[in-house]
Amino acid sequence: MKTGVREQMANFLLKYGVITALLILVVLFSLTTEAFFTVDNLFDILRAVSILTIVAIGVTFSVVVNGIDVSVGAVTGLAVILSTALMVIWQFPWYWAVVICLLAGAVIGLLNSFLILKLRIPDLLATLGTLYLVQGLQMWITKGDAVYKGMTNPWSPTREIAKGFVPKSFLMLGQGYVLRFGNFRGVPVPVLVMLIVALVAWFLLEYTRFGRAFYAVGGNAEAARLAGIPVKRYRTMAYVISALLATLGGLVLASRIGSGAVKAGDPYLLDAVASTYFGFAVLGVRRPNVWGTVLGAIFVGVMLNGLTMLNVPWYIQDVVKGLVLISALGVSFAIRKESR
């Protein structure tokens, strides 16, 4: 009897341990802070994690094919600085700035795949090299300056004032709301973008031959090749998708802050990787998956929001976040090992 109860408890924690931990955090913060469990604050949490989620879903694609893309933070930062520089310094229309940034992201994804597939550099090392390269490009675009309306043009011989600006049409992507009614201020546009990205990625990976091929490549590349799947093509697509989603996250970030700062995307790297691997422990799926990644990002957002409301110093928040993540993942993976 005791063994049966223990097995049931182990299976429950394996499948729902992370979700249970998230619910405990929500209840704890709701009881300790009055403003936490409100519609506005819940949407604020989703808006705060929207960029992280978009970037993390991109990382998930690289992990699905048994790789890892650690250049996403730098790519996100490149989109921030490049998009705003194109609009403010060189006065490009916002839509051309978006297109150019997405093209740049695709090129970076192709570069990663070239280094990994053609030069046979390990995924971690190849994307780490790309990370430093892209960080250097960020500095070069503006010669290390931040981008804002009325800035000095760093490329002007006479150091004249840049005449461009970030238009409201672009700012809507990060600051806008939709579905307003009554006293409800609406759904933040970044949350809507996050949901669309998550739904499309989930459908592609779980319900199409395209997605099944991705998982086949990640599970056993040689078996996938013998089954007729173009392994290199799928791995290339995974890294291009990862870079494109990191770019999209950077565009949302740029439109949210309305300016550009060098290395603005760096903080998203570790949280994106953590959110991706967090997905392994959700519902006991034991593989990277979109909704597990989304839940991991929300977990991080709930912790940071609640700790901020409790006035926990910023320099302690990462310590608490790390301990909670280690505990949740440690319990899940320990139970998984015992259940085999």
Secondary structure, DSSP 8 states (H G I E B T S, - for coil): -HHHHHHHHHHHHHHHHHHHHHHHHHHHHHHH-TTTSSHHHHHHHHHHHHHHHHHHHHHHHHHHTT-----HHHHHHHHHHHHHHHHHTS---HHHHHHHHHHHHHHHHHHHHIIIIIS---HHHHHHHHHHHHHHHHHHHHTT--B-TT-B-TT-TT--B------HHHHHHHH-EES-BTTB--EEHHHHHHHHHHHHHHHHHHHSHHHHHHHHHHH-HHHHHHTT--HHHHHHHHHHHHHHHHHHHHHHHHHHHSSB-TTTTTTHHHHHHHHHHHGGGSTT--S--HHHHHHHHHHHHHHHHHHHHTT--HHHHHHHHHHHHHHHHHHHHHHHHHH-
